[in-house]
Amino acid sequence: MNIPDPQTFTDPVKLRKLMANAVRLGHEDLAFNCKLRIAELVGEGHDAGVEREFWTAIAAAEEFKTAAAGKSSKLTKIRAKHKRVGAQRVLADLMMEDGVTEGFDILVANGRGDLTGEAVVLRHDDVFSVDEVNAARRKLMEHGITSADRLEAEEVEG
């Protein structure tokens, strides 16, 4: 059986069809890769850097949440705050809050700690304060996400 590579797709509608077929046929790894490709395509619609990585992370968390809920699910509070203040400020504020977000939990549960806002902050430590970067590092460490995990993900995706 010739299984298509989601990385070759540029149309989210076609990816969703492929994902539905993959789920129906029990190809969970293919469905997972479709979700990630959809998230990448969302991110590609934004400027490189923090903004792009922020939207890739949001889209990935929403794809995983939607799959788990069986219905379309959005991270509405984060989206609303982004509309008001932008990605960098959203991430900066989240780093200084106690605990982690629903998106963080979703991404980590799906093995993609490298996509969390905390990981984005560490990769772009030049645009965040020392306190924000340290808070991001602490949150990742508290959840067992190591530097090696983040670097490996960067090499694969970058």
Residue pairs with C-beta under 8 A, 6 or more apart in sequence:
3 27
3 30
4 18
6 15
6 18
6 30
6 33
6 34
6 36
6 37
7 33
7 37
9 15
9 18
9 37
10 41
12 38
12 41
12 42
15 34
15 37
15 38
15 41
16 34
16 38
18 30
18 34
19 30
19 31
19 34
19 35
19 38
22 28
22 30
22 31
22 34
23 31
31 67
32 110
35 60
35 63
35 64
35 67
36 60
36 63
36 112
38 59
38 63
39 56
39 57
39 59
39 60
39 63
39 115
40 56
42 55
42 56
42 58
42 59
43 52
43 53
43 55
43 56
43 59
44 52
45 55
46 52
46 54
46 55
49 124
50 87
50 88
50 91
50 120
50 124
50 127
51 86
51 87
51 88
53 115
53 120
53 123
53 124
54 82
54 87
54 90
54 91
54 117
54 120
55 87
56 115
57 103
57 107
57 115
57 116
57 117
57 120
58 75
58 78
58 79
58 82
58 103
60 107
60 110
60 112
60 115
61 75
61 102
61 103
61 106
61 107
61 115
62 73
62 74
62 75
64 106
64 107
64 109
64 110
65 73
65 75
65 102
65 106
66 72
66 73
68 106
75 101
75 102
75 103
78 90
78 101
78 103
81 90
81 93
82 90
85 93
88 127
88 128
90 117
91 117
91 120
91 121
91 128
91 132
92 121
92 128
92 129
92 132
94 101
94 117
95 117
95 118
95 121
95 128
95 131
95 132
95 133
95 135
95 136
95 139
96 131
96 132
96 135
100 116
100 118
100 139
100 143
101 117
103 116
103 117
104 116
104 117
104 118
104 139
104 143
107 113
107 115
107 116
108 116
108 143
108 145
112 153
113 119
113 140
113 143
113 145
113 149
113 150
114 145
114 149
114 150
114 152
114 153
114 154
114 157
115 153
116 140
116 145
117 136
118 136
118 137
118 139
118 140
118 145
119 136
119 140
119 145
119 150
119 153
121 128
121 132
121 133
121 136
122 133
122 136
122 137
122 140
122 150
123 150
123 154
125 133
128 136
140 146
140 150
